[in-house]
Amino acid sequence: MSRTPLWLLALVVIALACLVGWGSALSAPAADITARQLVQPGALVGPGPENLQWSPKGARLAYTLAADSGDVLWLYDASTGARRVLLDPAGEPGAIDVTSAQWSPDGVAMLLAGDTSLWVLDVAAGRLAKVAAKGSGAIGAMMFTPTGTHVSYAQGNDLYETRLRDGHMRRLTTGGSQAVFNGCLDWVYNEELATRAAQPGYAWSPDGKWLMYMRLDDSRVHNDPVTDYRTTPPTVTYTRYPTAGTPNPVVSLHYLAAGKGGAARRIPLPKGTEYVLPFYTWAPDSSEVFSISVNRAHTVLKLNAFDPARGTSRTVITETDPAWVNENYYAAPVFLPDGKRFLWLSERSGFMQLYLYSLKGKLLSQLTDGDWLIDTTPYGILTAGKPVQVDPQGIWAYFNTTEKSPLERQLCRLNIDSGKMQQLSQTAGFHEAALSGDGTYLVDQFSAVATPPVTSILKADGSDATELGRCAGPSLNLPKVSRDFLTIKAHDGTELYAQIVKPEGFDPAKKYPVVIHWYGGPGLQMVSNRYGTTNIFNLIERDTLYTQAGFIVWRLDNRGSFGRGHAFETPILGQLGPVALDDQLAGVDYLKTLPYVDAARIGTDGKSFGGFLTLYALIHEPAVFRCGVAGSSPTNWAWYDTIYTERYMRTPAENPDGYAATNLVDVAATIEAAPLIIHGLADTNVHLQNSVNFIQALEQADRPFVFVPLPNEDHHYEGDGLATALAASVDYFSERLAGE
């Protein structure tokens, strides 16, 4: 039998797609919403307050608001209700990024990043002043020093300090290079331990006399290429990327006396330290700096203290877990104003709860308890005082919890002395809040499935809410789908949360095909009562495109996912895939009981871990899933990064069977369906080699597939890439899930 090379078939499919345009479903009527429309700025949510930051003094809130000319920096005074524009960067020099704004310690100025320079904004006068920088390289990890008289920043992977009075600049570290990071983070630390929040890798003591910084030496870390095809010839750049079982960045901590010169000295770390979490906090009296270390197996986490004046170190708290410690959920200790006690978040009970400790490490009390958790996932986790925030008097601690439901986040406060907890937010949905510098007000951002984000200012006891801004919601006339939450049972009886989305005009007498939109991996939660554009899954976009094409959309959070406690996560230990798929199959079993579901027409759509799960399911359960979309999928966990993979799988040498059982490339030849494979050609997270090697295995076995490459797209699709991925997916399902 003659055959057409499958790579050529894939390219023909791509070429035809380009000719007809992926912008609308091939079978859809002209009036349908297109993927291109859905990805336009403001199409689904509209502008609202973002990048919220309270001044450290008083109750003034800085925030950004999108305008036609770009983001504008605003100021709101909670005590008077007055608001005004602080800075509209349109027309200003230096491409100032107002989303980078941060307050000075005294609250009189704000520091902002430009393209190659820093800027200081006088809040009262509205004047901008350029801060001298070393050269023309990119600047990051910026902050005011505690006195407010200097700013520090990283450039060329070294730290610098500029005096604001006269622009005098001083270099603080040396030796920074493409492989050595002083006071800033490499790829894997930024991705897996800093939640991609560009966290500085250094901290000043409150009195400004000491600087502690992290050094990462990536000299032995793999250097992976990414090709930019826009240049002639194409340009290759490299990212230091440690794959499972290979050498990690060598981490060390150092300190120096500010303003005194001299070489930095090294801070001792506990034996067995492989990682240091990239956030630190100093005791209020600057006597000690606290850091958190983790071993390579992720089973031991230690809170450590170092006294720079004496050169002595000690371990304050040790956390252990036989499966793994979720170090990426931990946060720096929060000191109370008396300087003798601190609050510590720990998952030792199986749920992240709050504990009170003495400065010496003596447990004074467990402040919260129950089969619910304090949420530590917002990006603010890396800022001292968050995700638990304490008022200046040290009376109340504020945080978000899942106590009411894992599908929600409600704002609570706890009286530290009495242990009494109050729920301050009342509306069902997702709340994220921050306490004003003087402890008198809160800013609360809320959303729910049917409610775009609403930002409100309330008093610290939760009363007298004033709306600061409300996102208008979709500018498009979206179909009126129904979204319902439900609970089903896993095969072993474990409760699982799910969501079913039905098309507008749903007819229970008809039979509908189903697209299961899943993620399935650890650390994230897909089923929740929040607005669908506030996370990485593009829920509203998929709900719109799939339901108007005649599909039901189904989502389920299997074991391993976030929000249900550690025992809900640990069944995945040693093998990523089987437990997730078994729980998803329980969801399919439920779908088969619904008279309006066509069990012969079920497809899957997933990205990242969800893409892995799609391919894993198509290979292992071909009778259940007719087809599937695999976006930016890991296909061999030995090719993914150390921190994430080894947390759940250990190293390939320690767990060869687990890696072999989830190596999709080796079993690609057994796949029966023709998957749609999507991958960004500039992906520095899940590297292109995952899809390329899987495709090659399909070609060698004469297995059909469709491949959609996204030029110059990284792991997070945007704009043209996202429109292409979404429209290609709905076209694929419209063809593959068509009726018999």
Secondary structure, 3 states (H helix, E strand, C coil): CCCCCHHHHHHHHHHHHHHHCCCCCCCCCCCCCCHHHHCCCCCCCCCCCEEEEECCCCCEEEEEEEECCEEEEEEEECCCCCEEEEECCCCCCCCCEEEEEEECCCCCEEEEECCCCEEEEECCCCCEEEECCCCCCCEEEEEECCCCCEEEEEECCEEEEEECCCCCEEECCCCCCCCEEECCCCHHHHHHCCCCCCCCCEEECCCCCEEEEEEEECCCCCEEEEEECCCCCCEEEEEECCECCCCCCEEEEEEEECCCCCCCEEECCCCCCCEECCCCEECCCCCCEEEEEECCCCCEEEEEEEECCCCEEEEEEEEECCCCCCHHHCCCCEECCCCCEEEEEECCCCCCEEEEEECCCCEEEECCCCCCCECCCCHHHHCCCCCCEECCCCCEEEEEECCCCCCCEEEEEEECCCCCEEECCCCCCEEEEEECCCCCEEEEEEEECCEEEEEEEEECCCCCCEEEEECCCCCCCCCCCEEEEEEEECCCCCEEEEEEEECCCCCCCCCEEEEEEECCCCCCCCCCCCCCCCCCCCHHHHHHHHHHCCCEEEEECCCCCCCCCHHHHHHHCCCCCHHHHHHHHHHHHHHHCCCCEEEEEEEEEEECHHHHHHHHHHHHCCCCCCEEEEECCCCCHHHCEHHHHHHHHCCCCCCHHHHHHCCCHHHHHHCCCCCEEEEECCCCCCCCHHHHHHHHHHHHCCCCCEEEEECCCCCCCCHHHHHHHHHHHHHHHHHHCCCC
